[in-house]
């Protein structure tokens, strides 16, 4: 069997199902629920995506289930569904959309919010639900991000670099897939549009750094715009979650990006760039994670590659910190310091009190 190396972020089975069933089909929409703003005691009666489903065992040997439910705004675990109510979770598999009815409470042991279900989960017909609508999505204006990125391309004075970038960024199919690809499957910028936002940030950071350090600004901008193109083929959506495609698992986005660049350059012949220029750009892609330990087969060996690497780090790590600080579940009871170490940051974090730097009375 031949494995096709491409993601499937462009498929919308709901539209196909509606077309087949005609205008009488029921059209389910995501309810306007902001999970991050739910208060303890608040009633929930909304359609939510089953992000995860875990079966555990009590000390007496009886099974129970905990489901993670979510939508574009966030996630929330259910309180344990005990074996005497197992039918409440029947059919609620990972990737399905359910109507959940219950009340928001706090799990005393962790201080995290959860939903205490008051009735069975109602599973919605898969063919009539747009699962992608329940996935997190960037709040930024994608048109504004594209305008900025395209302006950076036009400001590059080196015609060879502009020609190479056009191989990707003048391709409408690539742009469509790029805009909808997440920055990661579960870490930084793990949202629809996350890759676009991440590359915008990396390019902006890298360009400013290159100017300060008197590096080749055109080359740095090109490297920043190309460094994560492999994620378009590495990531996909499966069972209502961002995940790795077969090629993403076998090769990783770093190697895929290098291969994609070579493939597009060779497709139009040597007129795109010289072998040496291609090698320089491939090195920037392959080295942007900094070391083998973090997914790069080589370390940066040029000033420009080093700048792109640290710009990538700055965008990813700052996003990890910002989103961890926004997660109220890390701060039980409204505390300033997180109770534990958020996995994306690896250390306790401080949520600065509102008004700390207020100029009033100064």
C-alpha positions in Angstrom: 0.0 0.0 0.0 1.4 3.4 -1.0 1.3 5.9 1.9 0.2 9.4 0.8 2.1 12.1 2.6 -0.5 14.9 3.2 -2.7 16.1 6.0 -6.5 16.2 5.8 -7.3 19.5 7.3 -9.5 20.6 4.4 -12.3 18.0 4.7 -15.8 18.9 5.8 -17.9 15.7 6.0 -20.9 17.6 7.5 -21.5 19.6 4.4 -21.4 16.4 2.3 -23.9 14.7 4.6 -26.3 17.7 4.5 -26.1 17.8 0.8 -27.0 14.1 0.6 -29.9 14.3 3.1 -31.4 17.5 1.8 -32.8 20.6 3.4 -34.8 18.6 6.0 -31.7 17.5 7.9 -31.1 19.0 11.3 -28.2 21.4 11.5 -26.4 21.3 14.8 -24.3 24.3 15.8 -21.8 24.8 18.6 -23.5 26.4 21.6 -22.0 29.8 22.6 -20.4 28.5 25.8 -17.2 30.0 27.2 -15.7 27.3 29.3 -13.0 29.5 30.8 -15.6 31.8 32.3 -17.8 29.1 33.9 -18.4 29.7 37.6 -18.9 27.1 40.3 -22.6 26.2 40.5 -23.4 27.3 37.0 -25.6 25.0 35.0 -24.4 23.6 31.7 -26.6 22.3 28.9 -24.5 22.5 25.8 -23.1 20.5 22.9 -19.5 19.6 23.6 -16.7 17.6 22.0 -15.4 14.5 23.8 -11.7 15.3 23.8 -10.7 12.3 25.9 -12.3 9.3 27.6 -10.5 7.4 30.3 -11.6 4.2 32.1 -10.3 3.7 35.6 -10.8 1.1 38.3 -12.1 1.6 41.9 -10.4 -0.2 44.8 -13.3 -2.7 44.8 -12.6 -3.5 41.1 -15.6 -1.7 39.6 -14.8 0.5 36.6 -15.6 4.2 36.3 -15.1 6.8 33.5 -13.9 10.4 33.3 -14.5 12.3 30.1 -12.8 15.5 29.0 -15.3 17.7 27.2 -14.5 20.8 25.3 -15.2 23.3 22.6 -13.2 26.1 21.0 -13.0 28.0 24.3 -11.5 25.3 26.5 -11.9 21.9 28.2 -13.5 20.5 31.3 -13.5 17.1 32.9 -16.6 15.3 34.1 -16.9 14.1 37.6 -16.5 10.3 37.7 -19.2 8.4 36.0 -19.7 5.3 38.2 -20.4 1.8 37.0 -24.1 2.0 38.1 -24.5 4.9 35.6 -22.3 3.5 32.9 -25.1 4.1 30.3 -24.6 7.8 30.8 -21.4 7.5 28.9 -22.5 4.9 26.4 -21.5 5.9 22.8 -19.6 9.0 24.0 -16.4 8.1 22.4 -13.4 10.3 21.8 -14.1 12.6 18.9 -17.9 12.5 19.2 -20.1 15.5 20.0 -22.5 15.1 22.9 -25.1 17.2 24.7 -24.0 17.5 28.3 -26.3 18.5 31.1 -24.9 19.2 34.6 -23.5 21.7 37.0 -20.0 23.1 37.5 -18.3 22.1 40.7 -14.7 22.0 42.1 -12.8 18.8 42.7 -11.5 19.3 46.2 -8.3 17.3 45.8 -7.0 19.4 42.9 -9.1 22.6 43.1 -10.0 22.2 39.4 -13.4 22.7 38.0 -15.4 19.8 36.7 -18.9 19.2 35.5 -21.2 17.0 37.6 -23.5 15.4 35.1 -27.2 15.2 36.1 -28.2 12.9 33.2 -26.9 10.8 30.3 -24.7 12.3 27.6 -26.7 12.5 24.4 -24.5 11.6 21.4 -25.1 13.8 18.3 -25.1 12.2 14.8 -21.5 12.5 13.5 -22.5 13.2 10.0 -24.4 16.3 11.0 -21.8 17.8 13.3 -18.8 20.0 12.2 -16.3 18.7 14.8 -13.7 21.3 13.7 -16.0 24.0 15.0 -15.4 22.6 18.5 -11.6 22.9 18.2 -9.7 25.9 19.6 -9.0 28.6 17.1 -6.8 31.7 17.2 -8.6 35.0 18.0 -6.3 37.0 15.8 -7.5 38.4 12.4 -5.9 36.0 9.9 -6.3 38.5 7.1 -4.1 40.9 9.1 -1.5 38.2 9.7 -1.4 37.4 6.0 -1.1 41.0 5.0 1.9 41.4 7.3 3.6 38.2 6.0 3.0 39.1 2.4 4.5 42.5 3.0 7.7 40.9 4.4 8.0 38.9 1.2 7.7 42.0 -1.0 10.3 43.8 1.1 12.9 41.1 0.5 15.4 42.6 -2.0 17.1 39.3 -2.9 15.2 38.0 -6.0 16.3 34.4 -5.4 14.8 34.3 -1.8 11.6 35.9 -3.1 11.4 33.3 -5.8 11.8 30.4 -3.3 9.2 31.8 -1.0 6.8 32.2 -3.9 7.0 28.4 -4.3 5.0 28.1 -1.1 3.3 31.5 -0.4 2.0 32.0 -3.9 0.4 28.6 -3.9 -3.3 29.0 -2.9 -3.7 25.4 -1.8 -0.7 25.7 0.5 -2.0 29.0 1.9 -5.3 27.5 2.7 -3.8 24.5 4.5 -1.2 26.6 6.2 -3.9 28.9 7.6 -5.8 26.1 9.3 -2.8 24.1 10.6 -2.1 24.2 14.3 1.3 25.3 15.7 1.5 21.9 17.5 -0.8 19.0 18.4 -1.0 19.8 22.1 1.6 22.4 23.1 2.3 25.9 21.8 -0.2 27.5 19.4 -2.3 24.3 19.3 -5.2 26.0 17.6 -6.6 26.2 14.1 -4.6 29.1 12.7 -1.9 28.5 15.3 0.8 27.9 12.7 0.1 31.2 10.9 0.3 33.1 14.2 3.5 31.3 15.2 5.2 32.0 11.9 4.1 35.6 12.1 5.6 35.9 15.6 8.8 34.1 14.7 9.4 36.2 11.6 8.8 39.4 13.5 11.2 38.5 16.3 13.8 37.1 13.9 13.7 40.2 11.7 14.2 42.6 14.5 17.0 40.5 16.0 18.7 40.3 12.6 18.6 44.1 12.2 20.1 44.5 15.7 22.9 42.0 15.2 23.6 43.1 11.6 22.9 39.7 10.1 21.4 39.1 6.7 17.9 40.3 7.2 16.5 38.9 3.9 17.9 35.4 4.7 16.6 35.5 8.2 13.1 36.5 7.1 13.1 33.7 4.5 14.3 31.1 7.0 11.6 32.2 9.5 8.9 31.9 6.9 10.1 28.5 5.8 11.1 26.9 9.1 7.7 25.2 9.9 6.3 24.5 6.5 6.6 20.8 7.3 3.8 21.1 9.8 1.3 21.4 6.9 2.0 17.8 6.1 2.9 16.6 9.6 -0.4 17.5 11.4 -4.0 16.6 10.8 -7.3 16.3 12.6 -8.5 12.9 13.8 -11.3 11.9 16.2 -11.8 15.6 17.1 -8.2 16.3 18.0 -5.0 17.6 16.5 -2.7 14.7 15.8 0.2 13.6 13.6 -0.3 12.3 10.1 1.6 9.1 9.2 4.3 11.2 7.6 4.4 13.4 10.7 5.0 10.3 12.9 7.6 8.7 10.7 9.6 11.8 9.7 8.6 14.7 11.9 7.8 18.3 10.7 11.5 19.3 10.6 12.6 16.7 8.1 9.3 17.1 6.2 9.9 20.8 5.8 13.4 20.1 4.4 12.0 17.6 1.9 9.1 19.9 0.9 11.5 22.7 0.1 13.7 20.4 -2.0 10.7 18.9 -3.8 9.4 22.4 -4.8 12.7 23.7 -5.9 13.5 20.6 -8.0 10.1 20.7 -9.6 10.9 24.0 -11.4 14.5 23.2 -12.1 17.7 25.0 -11.1 16.2 28.4 -12.0 14.8 28.6 -8.4 18.2 28.7 -6.6 21.6 27.2 -6.7 22.6 24.0 -4.8 24.5 26.1 -2.2 21.5 28.4 -1.6 19.2 25.4 -1.2 21.6 23.9 1.3 21.7 27.1 3.3 17.9 27.3 3.5 17.6 23.6 4.3 20.1 24.0 7.1 17.9 26.7 8.7 14.9 24.4 8.6 16.7 21.4 9.9 18.5 23.3 12.8 15.6 25.4 14.0 14.9 23.2 17.1 18.5 23.7 18.2 19.7 20.2 18.9 19.0 16.5 18.4 17.5 16.3 21.9 14.7 18.7 20.7 14.1 17.3 17.2 16.8 18.9 15.0 19.3 16.6 13.3 21.9 19.4 13.3 22.7 22.5 15.4 22.6 26.0 13.9 25.9 26.7 12.2 25.3 30.2 10.9 24.2 33.4 12.5 21.0 33.5 10.6 20.1 29.9 11.6 20.9 30.7 15.2 18.6 33.7 15.1 15.7 31.7 13.6 16.2 29.0 16.3 15.9 31.4 19.2 13.0 33.4 17.6 11.2 30.0 17.3 11.9 29.4 21.0 10.8 32.8 22.1 7.4 32.5 20.3 6.8 28.9 21.6 7.9 29.5 25.2 6.1 32.8 25.5 2.9 31.2 24.2 3.3 28.3 26.7 3.6 30.8 29.5 0.7 33.1 28.4 -1.8 30.2 28.0 -0.7 28.6 31.2 -1.3 31.8 33.1 -4.8 32.1 31.4 -5.8 28.7 32.7 -7.7 29.2 36.0 -7.4 25.6 36.9 -3.7 26.2 37.7 -4.7 28.7 40.4 -7.1 27.0 42.8 -9.2 29.4 44.9 -7.9 32.4 43.0 -4.3 32.1 44.2 -1.5 34.2 42.8 0.9 31.2 42.4 0.1 28.0 40.6 -0.5 25.0 42.9 1.6 22.8 40.6 3.9 23.0 37.7 2.0 23.3 34.4 3.4 20.7 32.1 4.0 23.2 29.2 6.2 25.4 31.4 7.7 22.9 33.9 7.7 25.2 36.9 5.3 27.1 39.1 4.1 30.4 37.7 2.8 33.7 39.1 -0.3 35.4 38.0 0.4 39.0 38.7 -2.4 40.7 40.6 -4.5 43.2 38.7 -3.2 46.7 39.3 0.3 45.8 40.3 1.7 48.3 37.9 -1.1 50.8 38.1 0.1 54.5 37.9 -2.7 55.7 40.1 -1.4 57.4 43.2 2.2 57.4 41.8 
